[in-house]
Amino acid sequence: MHDLVIRNAIIVDGTGRPAFPGDVAVSNGRIVEVGCVSGSARRTLDAQGLHLTPGFVDIHTHYDGQVSWDSLLAPSSTNGVTSTAMGNCGVGFAPARPDKHDWLIQLLEGVEDIPGSALAEGLSWDWESFPDYLDALDRRQYTMDIGAHIPHAALRAYVMGERGGDHKEAPTRAEIAEMERLTFEALEAGALGFTTSRTYIHRSRNGDNIGTLTASAQELLGVASAMKRSGKGVIQLISDAYLTADDAFASQELALIRHLAQDTGRPISFTVQQSDDAPDRWRHIYREVDEMVMDGLEVSVQVAPRPIGAILSFASTTHPFLGAPSYRALAAKTTLEERLKALADPALKARILEEHAQFHPPGFAGVLFHAFHRMYRMSDPVDYEPVESTSLAAEAARAGRDPAEYAYDVYLGEGARRLIYMPLINYAKGNLDDVHAMMTGPRALYGLSDGGAHCGTICDGSFPTTTIGLWPKGNRSGLTIPLEQLVHGYTQRNARHVGWYDRGVVAPGYLADINVIDMERLSLSPPEIVQDLPAGGTRLLQTARGYRWTLKGGVVTFENGQWTGQTPGRLLRGEQHLASAAT
């Protein structure tokens, strides 16, 4: 007798081949039959008219702190993810000397917008070394499997002390050797790989650049040589190459990536997105990656399925009036309810609007504070390809009002629960045509969801749902991607990249990590502001509709979007291989 049988499904098996009708039988946590399944089962699920896929594999998240106190691991788990990799972008909480706990919290609070109060209360700190950290995670259970990279910023601070947080400070040869030793130790203990950050966007809560920003080739190659010595692990990084209009700088960064791939012989993936300042830089990067691959190097790009967009409101982390001194003074000493009452005062409103008009910071901040033509009310379901005629600026123009004043009233309305969506990245041309091209590139990996991070600003842990729900139907221009290709990208392809060969395919012998999806209903509601983090910390959460069942290792973890209370997930140490010779 089987433990469970799913009958009458439309199976999208994760390999990219065409979908086919059939049943799936599960026993002892693994798939044992696919096709026409005979025999009885302890439980039978009827998937008539529904699509069955492998559980999604998200290779770019930041649950490094959340795994210390939370078993649910939303929002990823509520969006069909059954395996996830964390510790990306060079940030995390291990290794960590006791006197560096506050420093690491401040770094993650700044880089990943995770409330410091929540981290301070929620982190258990029952570790110091990276192997200790893995041991601590091994004592816990989750809704999904987790794997962890060793992060460069934490490693640097552990070895170099205060100097490690300053990107202008270079490590000595002895310090590089010690970082290499600790990286090798982490890989042997089960780290997925090594990650680093080379972007000016990543700053601590105090505004300091991340210590890894300008790490030299000598440092990076020295630390990463642990991977060549061990023959294990992947490298993940973020670089300003995709942000820059400087051809020479972009080429310099890409040359460093090539050097890392050549020297270590290990797979590398890095962030590629579209910025307003260099809207076609990604094409240059794609050409360079193609050449690296032609030279035998295993280099991939991590891309997103929609714009990276800020969620703005007076109740969340960011909004256009945040730079006004009068607003900052008010926010520093009031609760949200008190703040909203004060903001309704006409005199304070006039003062904030006057200060806002005089405040023009450079870069992203300038766009965030003044680009009302890129601010949109969030609809239900959410439209991730909005048109400018529906923006707040367009609404203001139709009403004959100043856009800043009009937006102020919109933000103040509905108890500040009205959320405004602002595409910042991947929307330079006002559509998703270039995102389609990025997603269909031969070396593209679906990543960058940042699940567990950007709690009050971005809500992109729902990337898998957008990917599967949007692109088979097509964007405004009618560009589509076959469902089978999308599922392959979020299952087998991602799993293989990080060395997880036992999942991501619906076939005998593979883990019974499965989603059963009502594609007609698959959609996303607008995010909601909730206070469910330790110490009452606030974050954005988004409800996905259309997931009938999610199984982790044959155990139903979600049914009709609701958690069943089951936690069959565990820590994954390094590569995972099939127990039998499945194809």
N, C-alpha and C positions, 0 to 999 in steps of 0.2 A: 504494500500500500504506500502511495506517495504521501508526503507531508502536505502538499498543496498542488493543485492543478488550476491553471488559468486557461479557460476554454474560449474558442471562437474569436480570438484576437486577430488584428491586422499587425503582423510582426515586422518591425523594423529592427533588424538584428544587430546593428552597430557596425557592420563591415562596409556599408555603403551599397550593398547589392539591393535590388528592388524589393519592396515590401511583399509579403505573402501571407495568406491566411493560415492559421494553425493554433495549436494548443501548446502549452509549456508546462512540464512537470518538474516539481522541485522536491528534493529530499536531502536532508542533512546539510542544508544551506547552499546546495549547488543545483544547477540545472541538470536534469538527468535525461529528459526527452524533449524534443521539439518537433512539431508537426502534428501527426494524428496520434494522440496519446490515449492509450487504453488503460484499463484498470481503475481502481477507486482511489480516493484521496481523503485525508482527514478534513480538508477544507477545499471547496471548489469556488472559484471566482468566475463569474460570467462576464466576459469582455466583449460581448456582441457589439459590433460597430465601433469599438475602441482600438486605439493603437497601443501596442506593447513595445517598449524600448528598453535597452539596458539603463540602469541608473546612471545619472550624469556624473561626470568626473570634472570637478572644478579645480584647476591647477593654480589659481591665483587668489588666495584669501588671506585674511589677517585675524584668525581666531586665536592667536597665540595667547592672549590673555583670557578670552571668554571660555576656552577649554578648561580653565582652572576652576570655574564655578558653574558652568552650564552644560547640561547634557543634550539639550534640544538643538542648539547651534543653528537657530534661525538667523538670517533668512535663507541660507543656502538649503537647509534640509526641507523647507517648505516649498522649494522650487525644483524638486526632483533630484537633488544632488545626494548621492550616496557615498561618494569618496571625495576628499578634498585635501589640497596641499596648502600649508600655511608657512609663515616665515618669509614671505616674499619681500622684495624691495630692500633687503638688507636690514630689516628691523624685526625685533622680537625681544623675548625676555630671558634668553639664555645664550651663552653663559652670563651669569650675573653675580658679582660680588655683593655681599650684604649692604655695603655702603653705596652701591650704585642703583638700588631699587628705585629711589625717587627720580634719579636721572633718567632711567629707562622709561618710567611712566611719563615724564615730561616729554621725552622724545616721541613716544607713541601718541601722546595726546596731540602734539603738534603735527606730526607727519600724517597720522591716520585719523585724526579727529575722533579719538575715543576718550570719553570723559575721564579725566584724571582721578576724580573722586571715586568713580566706579572701579577703576583699576586698583586704586589704593585699598579699597575695601574687599574687592573680589579676588585678587591674586593671593594664592596660598603660599607662594614662595617656598615650597618644600623641595627646593633644588638650588644648586649653585652652578655646577658644570652642565654642559649640554646633555651628556648621558644621564645625569641626575634628572634633568627636565623630562627626557623621554621616559625614564622610570616612573616619574610622577604621573605622566599621562597614561602610562600602562596600567595604573591602578584605578583608572576611571573608565566609564562606558558612555557611549554617545549614540545618537540616532544614525550617525554615519561614521565611516572610517576616516581617520585623519593621519596625515603624514606631515613632517616638519623639516624645513631647511634650517641650516645654521646661518644666522644673519650676521653680515659683516660689521654693522654698526655696534652691535652688542659685543661681538668678538674683539673689535678694536678697543672698546672701552675697558673690557676685561683685562686686556694685555697692557695697554698703554696708560690706563688711568685717565686723569683729566685731559691729557694731551689727545687721547683717542677721540674726543668729541670735537676737536678742532681740525677741520679739513686742511688747514695750512700746515699742520704738524705732520712730519714724515716719520714713520716708525724706523727704528734701527734695524740692522740685519738680524740681531738677536730677537727683536720683537716680531719681525716677519716670520722667523723660524718658529717662534712660539705659537703664532697664529696658525701656521701650517700644521704644527703638531696637534693643536686642539681641533682643527678641522678634520684631520685624519682620524682622531679619536671619535669625533662626532659621526663621521661616515661609518666607522666600524661599529658604532652603537646603533646605527639605523637612520641617520639623517638622510633625507632625500637628496640633498645637495647643498650648494653654497649660493647665497644671494647677496647682491650689493646694489647700492643706489648712487647714481651720478646725475641727479637732477636738482636744480636750484629750488624747485617747488617744495622739496622735502626739508622742512625746518622744524625745530623743536618748539615747544610752547612759548619759549622766550624769543623766538625768531631767529635762532642760530641755525646756520646751514648744517645739514647732516655731515658727520665727520668723514664719511666715505666719498663726499662729492668729487674731490679731485685726487683720489688715490692714484698713485703712480702705477705705471705698468709693472715696475719692479715689485711693488706691494701686491698687486692683484695676481700676478703670475706666481709670486712666491707662495701666497696663501693657497691658490688654486692648484699648486703642484701636488697638494695632498690628494687631489682627485686622480691625478695621473699615477701616483704611488699606490693608491688603493684600487684603482680600476672601477670606482663606484661613483654614482651621483651625477646630478645635472647642475648646470649653472643658470641662474635666472638673474636678470638685471634690468634696471631702468636707466636710460641715458637721455640727456637733453638733445640727442641727435635728431629726434623727430620734431623738436620744438624750434630749432634754430633756422634762421635764414642764411647763416654763415656756411657756405659750402665747405670751406677748409676745416672748420670745427667738426661738422658732420662727418667728413671723411676721416678725420683723426679718430673720432669715437668708433667708427665702423672698423678702422684698422686695428684698434685695440680689441674689439670683439673677435675679429679674425685671428689675432694673435692668441687670444685665450683658447679659442677652439683648436687651433693648431697645436698649441703647447700641451694642453690637457688631454686632447682626444675625446673629450666628453661632450654630450649634447648641451647646447646653449639655446635659451630663448630670451627675447627681450621685447620691451614694450614698443609698439608702433601705433601711433594715432595721428590724426590730422589736426594741426593747429591753425589758427587764423594767420599767424605770422609767417608760416611756411606751409601753405595748404597742399603743396605737391611734393614736399620732402619725402613723404612715405613712398612715392614712386622711385625716387633715388635709392632709398634704403632697400626696397624690394629688388632692384637691379643688383645691388651689391650683395645681397643675401643669395640671389640666384648664382652669382659667380662663386661665392664661398661653397655652395652646395656642389657646383660643377667641379670644384677642386677637392671634393671628397669630405668636406666638413659638415657636421650635423648641426646646422644653425636654423632656428625657426623664429618667427615673430609672433608675439601675442597680440591679438586684436580684439576689439569689442564689437558687439552686434548692433549698437545704437550709439547716439551721442553720450558722452560723459557729461551729465547735467547736474547742476546744483539745484537743490530743493530749497526754496527761499520762503521765509515767513518770519514774523516777529517772534514766533514761538520756537524756531529752530536756530541753528548756529549762525546762519548768514542771511543777510538781506541788504538792499541797496543803501540803507541809511545807517549802516553799522559804523561808518567812518565819522559820523557827525559827533563832535565832542559832547554835545548836550545829550545825545542818545546814550553814549558810552557812560556818562556820569549817572544817568538814570538807571541803566541796566546793572551797574555795579552795586546798587543798594536796594533793589526792589525785586519782589516776586513777579512772575509773569502777570498775574491779575492786577497787581498794583501798577505795573508798567503800562499795561493796556489802558487803564483808566487815565493815567497821566498823559499818554500819547494822544488821547482824544482832546486834550486841552488845546484850543486854537492858538494860543500864544506859543506853547511849546512846539506845536506843529510848524508854525511859521519859522521859529528859530532853527529847528532841525532842517527844514527845507532850504533855508538860507545857507547854513553850513554845508549841506550836501552839495549845493550848486558851486561852492568854492573848493570842493575836495576832488582832485583829479589825480589819483595815484596811477603809476604806470602798470603795464602788464595786465594780468588776469583781474586784479582788483579794480582797475579802471573800467573794464568791461562789466564786471559784476555790479558796480555801483551806478552805472549810467546807461547801459545798453537796454533800455526799456523795450526796444524793438525785438529783443531776444527773450523776453519774459512772457510766459504763457500760463494761463490758468490750467490746472491739471484736470483733464476730463476723466470720465469713467465709462469704458476702460481708457487707460492712458494712451494718448497719441504721442509717440516718440518721433514723429516727423511733422511737427506743426508748421503752419505757414505764417508768414509775417503779418498777413492781414488779420490774424486772430490775436496778435500780441497786445500787451498792455498799451504800447505806444499807439497802435492803431485804434484801440478802444478809446484812448484819450483824444485822439484826433477827431474821431467821429462825434465825441461829446463836446468838442471845442474847448478842451482843458489842457493845462500844462501836464506833460506826462509824469513828472516826478510827483506833483501834487495828487494826480489821479491815482498813481500807484500807491502812494502813502495810504489813501483811503481804502484801496483794495486790500492791502496788507493788514489794515486795522480791522477790517470787516470779519464777520463770522467768528468772533472771539479769537482772531489770529490763527484760526485753523485752516483758512484758505491757503493752500500751498501753491506756489508759483514755480514752474519748471523753466530752467534756463540752460539750454544746451551750450556748453563751453568748448568742448572738444568733439571732433568728428562732425562738425556742422558748419564748416567755413563757407560752404556754398549753399546753405539753406536746404539741403536734402541729404538723403542717405545713399546717393549713387556711388560715391567714393568708398563708403563703408562696404557696400556690396562687392566692389572690386578688391578691397582689402581682405574680406572674408573668403573670397574664392581663390586667393593666391595659393600656389602649391605648397608653400611653407608656413601657412597660417595655422596657428593654434588659437582656439577660442578660450580667452582668459580675461583677466583684468576686472573681474566682478568686485574684487575687494570686499567680499563678504566678511562681516565682522568689524569693518572699519568705516570711517566717514559717517559716524552715527547720526550726526545732526545736519549733514550737508548733502550727502549723496546716498542714493538707495539703489545700488546696482547689483546686489546679490540676486536679483531677479533676472539677470542676463540669460540664463538657460531658457526661461519661459519666453522672453522676447525672441530669442533665436529660433525656437521651434514654432512659436506662434505667428511671428511676422513674416519671415522670409519665404516659406512655402507659398503664401498668398501674394507676396510682392510688396514693394514700397510704392510711393506715389508715381514713380516713373514706370512701374510695371516690371522692375527687375526682380527675379525670383531665384531661389536656390532650392533644389530638390530636398524634400524632407530627409531622405536617406543620407544625403551628403551632410546635412546639418547634424543629424543624430550621430553619424560616424565621428564628426568633429568633436562633439561633446562626450563621446564615450571611448571607443577603441583608440582613436588617434591621441587624445589627451592622456589616456591611461598608459599607452605605450611610451609616450615621451618621458614620463617620470618613472618608468620601469615597473608598472603594474600590469603584468601580462595575464593575470587571472581574472580580469573583469573587463567590462565594456563590450561584451559580445553575448548575444543570446544563442548559446550552443551548449551541448552537453559538456560537462566538466568545468564550466565557468561558474563563478559566484552568482547566486540568484539575487543580484542587485537589479531591480526591475521597476519601471514605471508603467502604469496603465493609464492612458491619457484620452480624454474626450477632446479631440482636436477642435470640434465645433465650439466648445465652451472655453477653450484655453485663452486666458486673458489676464490682465493685471489691473487691479483697482489702484486708485491713487494711494501713495504712502500715508500712513497715519503717524502722528507723534505720540509715542508711548513712553512711560517712565517705568521700565521694568529691569533696568540695570542695577547693580549694587549701589547703595547709597542714593537710590532714587534717580539714578542717571537716566538721561533722555536719549532716545534714538528714534530713527524713522524705521517703520516696518510696513511691508506691503503684502497684500493678500493676493495669492495666485489662485485662479479658478480653473478647473478642468482636470486636475490630477485626481483620478478616481482612487488609485492605490499606489503607494510606493513601498517596495520591499527592500530590506537590507539583509542579505544573507538568508533569504527565504522567510524572513519575519516581516509582517506588515507593520510598518512604522507610521504610515499616514493613510487615512481613509477619508475620502471626500474632503481633503485639505486639513483634517483634524489629526493631531498627534494621538497615537494609540497608547502612549506611555512606554512603549518598548524602546530599549537602548541596546541593540545588538552590535553597534559600532565599536571599534577599538583602534588603538594605535597601530599604524603600519610602520614597520622598521625596514627601510630600504626597499629593494626590489621585491616584487611578489610574483611567484611563478605558478603555473597550473600544476595541480596535483597529478593530472593525467594528461595524456597527449591529445588534447582537444585541438581542433583546427581553428 
